[in-house]
């Protein structure tokens, strides 16, 4: 018997050593040889063995470590396995790692409980129309493909059991209410905040963007943060038909943003100060927790802006009467300006917009509210049109600390750390540069300098320096705290200087980039002003430029020279209606000339590098050209040509490109053709064309992760919001 048992074990070992295909055929033959009842019993035993929850038997720490290797879509599918798996997939450690490893990393914004309240008001304000069925097609419930938000709520009767909420996937986590239709600016004009609608408790409630923890500041829900950013990126990069946003009809499967037009009258109706009544040349979006007192320094300007049109007085430049009442501020303007009574109102928020205009003023808009409004006016520094400005946070020094303010921490700041204050730098047609204190200033400039002998066309800076350019063909570098001039770049034509007006400029810690009407793009050393690289970028003059001074994974740059490093991405617009991308690349100092292409050798300033071996060597590499489908009534093409339309050259815009802004995944452009466009950064293809927002030339465009803002000759600001229905408190 022992010998027979040993022989059976030997046979088992021999059979288990067979290849997988042979074992599969042997097992099939053995199964067919068994009686039916035995096969059923064996099937039940195998089913019980296969239904073991291996992840459930592991400690939670190990299970979470395993789930961290899944992508977000697989995590959402795993939630439907069981309640235990659902709790594991919702663990904050998993989504925190996904946010940290995302390219670029997803970081939560500093948020207060007051900000959460404002965002809730934005979510509840106004009625939401039905949502396009294919919006966010990756969002679905586990019951069926129809979002459960569209189901009819169950009518509850006294004594009946509460309705069991349906199982939910992504929809349960993100506050994504049904959207649809075509929200154009005619439909979404600024109005007073609507009361919050009641939410039926029988529906599956969305999880909030913060965790339910008793903390001084709200703690972010990283799952909500990740999925909200994913929805916003999908909305912004979704290709839309040409001129769709200007239509009033809805198309199935297309989600469109909500557009709000801000004017001088809309600001007063919202309880704020009057807006601009002349052309708006520059815009800057920023986030900063602060409190602002509604006030204006120039009483005559206030009276002029708020005076009602008497029968014998003409309307304003837009032909629109200006209201004589100022809701919420207790202002009364007499016929002869005999008395003005203002009861100051303090407003607080995080999302702001600063605009500069031909009326020689800067105006601060509060935009993180249902009805945006002007809360502060800055005037008295310029005698000409404000053409450019930017906002920066600079460290506070004891001499510049405002009276009655602790230098340890900024008021309203959600985090402790080095004290900083918010300032604005503006340049105008009078050649001046002004420094303004946005948060604590009284609306007058802190410092004013005569920077250039002609109009200041562009200013940019960081927390240390300001760089400006002008029609006088000079570039000047200033200290941002004192406005003391540190460097002037005024080289003759023989030494590589610009041959025309310098229309745009930008800077990093190491170099300055300038774009001119002479068609050239140049890089200068920020230490001594030496020319480092140059390239003729366009067929006509460069009118605008935007710089991203970092090595972004969305830039599309490919390393061609061993050891080279991307130091910045530049997008330029020209009067030839074209938009192009260029890469600022630093090459090793010991790179042989043989490794450089002929174009790179032309761009490289070899003389300056020979004088100083330690000086970094830069080259400007061309990137993608932005292209769009031809919209000409009669396209002009040749049979043998593959370049597209010979009339518009598929450049998208039909007039000078006036302003550009580089985002994470998209590039925004504004043109004299009264349109703003959104482009894909990687391939340069047109995503969306926004028409009808402005009645004249568009001068400025900017944006962030949730909105696009533009302004132009018609003194209007168009705010395109991609976050409708989403809780973006931590974005």
Residue, then its C-alpha position, 0 to 999 in steps of 0.5 A: x500500500x505504501x508503494x502504491x501511495x508513493x506511486x500516486x504522489x510520484x504521478x502527481x508531481x509528474x503531472x504538476x511538472x507538465x506545461x500549462x497547456x498540457x495540464x489544462x487539457x488533462x484537467x478538462x479530460x478529468x472533468x468530463x470523466x466525472x459524474x454530473x453531481x461530482x462536477x456540480x460539487x466541485x464547481x461549488x467548492x471552486x466558487x467558494x475558494x475564488x470568492x475569498x477577499x484577499x485584500x479584505x484579509x490583509x491589514x488596512x495599511x498593506x491593502x492601502x499600499x497595494x491600492x496606491x499602485x492603481x490609477x484613478x479609474x481603477x480605484x473608482x471601479x474598485x469602490x463598487x466591489x464592497x463597502x470595505x473596499x469602498x472605504x479603502x479606496x476613499x482613503x486620503x493617503x491614496x489620493x494625496x499620493x495621486x495629487x503629489x505624483x501628478x504632472x504638474x503636482x496638484x497642490x490645494x489652495x489655502x482656504x478659510x471657512x469664509x471661502x467655503x461659504x462663498x463657494x457654496x453660494x456660487x454653487x447654489x446661486x441661479x437655476x441650473x439647466x439640464x446637463x448635456x448627457x455626455x459631459x464628463x463621460x467618465x463620470x457614471x454611477x454603478x447603477x446605469x449610465x444615466x446620472x442619478x441627479x436627473x432621476x425624479x426624487x421619491x415622494x416621502x410619506x409619513x411613516x415610510x422608510x427613508x429611501x436608500x441612496x443609490x450606489x455612486x461612483x465619481x458623481x458622489x464625490x464631486x459637486x457636479x450638478x446637472x448642466x447643459x444648454x449654452x450659457x452665453x453672456x446674454x443669459x448670464x448677465x450679472x444679477x443679485x445673488x439668488x437664494x440657495x435652492x433646497x436639495x432633496x435629502x433622498x438623493x445621494x448627497x455629494x461629499x464636500x471638498x473638505x473633511x469633517x474635522x474640528x480644525x481652525x482651517x478646513x482640511x482638504x479632501x484630496x479625492x475631491x481635489x484630484x477629481x475636480x482638477x481632472x474635470x476642469x482640465x477635461x472641460x478646458x481641453x475639450x475641442x468645440x466647434x468654431x464660434x459655438x459660444x456665440x450661438x444661443x442654441x444647444x448642441x448635444x454632447x458639448x459642455x460650455x462655460x458660463x460667461x459673465x460680462x462685467x461693466x461699470x453698471x454691473x459693478x454698482x448693481x452688485x453693490x460695488x464701486x463703478x467700473x471702468x468707462x474707458x478702454x481696459x488695457x491690462x488684467x491680472x488674476x491672483x489669489x490672496x486672503x485679505x480684507x478691503x474697505x470699499x473706498x475711493x480717493x478721488x472724490x471728483x472721479x467718484x461724483x463723475x462716475x456715479x452722477x445720474x444722466x440729467x435730461x441736458x447731459x449726454x450719456x457716457x462713452x458707451x451710451x449707457x446711463x450710469x445709476x446715481x444710487x450705490x446699493x449697500x454703501x449709503x452714498x448720495x450724490x447731489x445735483x451740484x455735488x454738494x454732499x457725499x456720504x459714504x458708510x465704509x463697508x469691509x469685504x473679504x475674499x480670496x479671488x481678485x482681479x486687478x484691471x488697468x485702463x485708459x482712465x488712468x486708474x487701477x480697479x480691484x474686482x472681487x470675483x469669487x462671489x456670485x456678483x463680481x464688483x469693484x471694491x477699490x480704486x487706485x488713482x493719482x499716480x499716472x497722467x496717461x493711460x495705464x498700459x500694463x501692470x502686475x501683482x506680486x507678494x514681497x517680504x515686509x521690511x520694518x520701515x514699510x510695515x503699515x501702522x497698526x499692523x503686526x509684521x508677524x503675519x498678514x491679516x486674513x492669511x490662513x498660514x503662518x510664515x514670513x510676513x508678506x504684503x501684496x503690491x501692484x506695479x503699473x506702467x503707463x503712456x506717461x513713462x512712469x512706473x508706480x508702486x501700489x499697496x493693494x491691501x493696506x494702501x489708501x488708493x494712492x501710489x507709494x512710489x512714483x518714478x520717471x522710468x522711461x522717456x516714452x510709453x512703458x509698454x510692458x512690466x513684469x517682475x518677481x519678489x525682488x525685481x521689476x523689468x520694464x520695456x518701452x517705445x524708447x527701445x530700452x529695458x530697465x531693471x528696478x528693485x521692487x521695494x525701492x524702485x531703484x534702477x539696477x540695470x539699463x539695457x540700451x545697446x546700439x544696433x551694432x552690439x545686438x540692440x533692438x531695432x524697434x520698440x520693445x513690446x514685451x519683456x519677462x524675467x527669471x532669476x538668471x535672465x531677461x527675455x524681450x520681444x520687439x517690433x523688429x521681429x526678434x526674440x532676445x535673451x539678456x543676462x540679468x547681472x550685466x545686461x549682456x546678450x546671450x541669445x537671439x532669434x528672428x521669430x516672426x515675419x513681422x513685428x512681435x506684439x506680445x509674449x508670455x513666458x513660463x520660467x520652468x521645466x514643465x512636462x506639458x511644454x512639449x520640449x524634447x532634448x536634442x543636445x546631451x546635457x541641455x536643460x529647458x529653462x523656459x517656454x516662450x509663446x509669442x504673438x505677432x502682427x502677422x497674426x501667427x502664434x509660435x512657441x520657443x524653448x529657452x535651452x541652457x547647453x553645457x559650457x563645454x558643448x562642442x560647436x559641432x554638436x550645435x545646428x547651424x540655427x543654434x550657432x546663429x542664436x548663440x552669442x559666442x563672443x560673450x561666452x568667450x569673454x566669460x567661461x562661467x557665463x551660461x550658454x543659451x539657445x532658442x529652439x523653435x517649437x510648435x506653430x499654432x494652427x486652426x481650421x480655415x474659416x475663409x468664405x473661399x479658401x485659397x489653396x494650390x493643388x500641390x500645396x500642403x500648407x493649407x489655406x494661402x489666404x489665412x495660413x490657418x493661423x486662427x486670428x485674422x488680425x494682430x495678436x495683442x495678448x497671450x497667457x500660458x496655462x498648464x495645458x492651454x494657451x490663451x490669445x486675444x486679438x484685434x479681431x475681437x475674438x479670444x481663442x484657446x489652444x492646446x499647448x502640446x500640438x498648437x491646435x485650436x480648442x475653442x473660439x470665443x466670439x461676441x464677448x467684445x464689440x471691438x479690439x481685445x487688449x488683454x487676456x489672462x486666466x487660471x485653472x477655473x476661468x478665462x478673463x479678457x478686456x478690450x476697447x469696449x471697456x467690458x470684462x468678459x469672465x468665462x467660468x469653467x467651474x460652474x457646478x463644481x466646488x473649487x474652494x481648494x483650487 
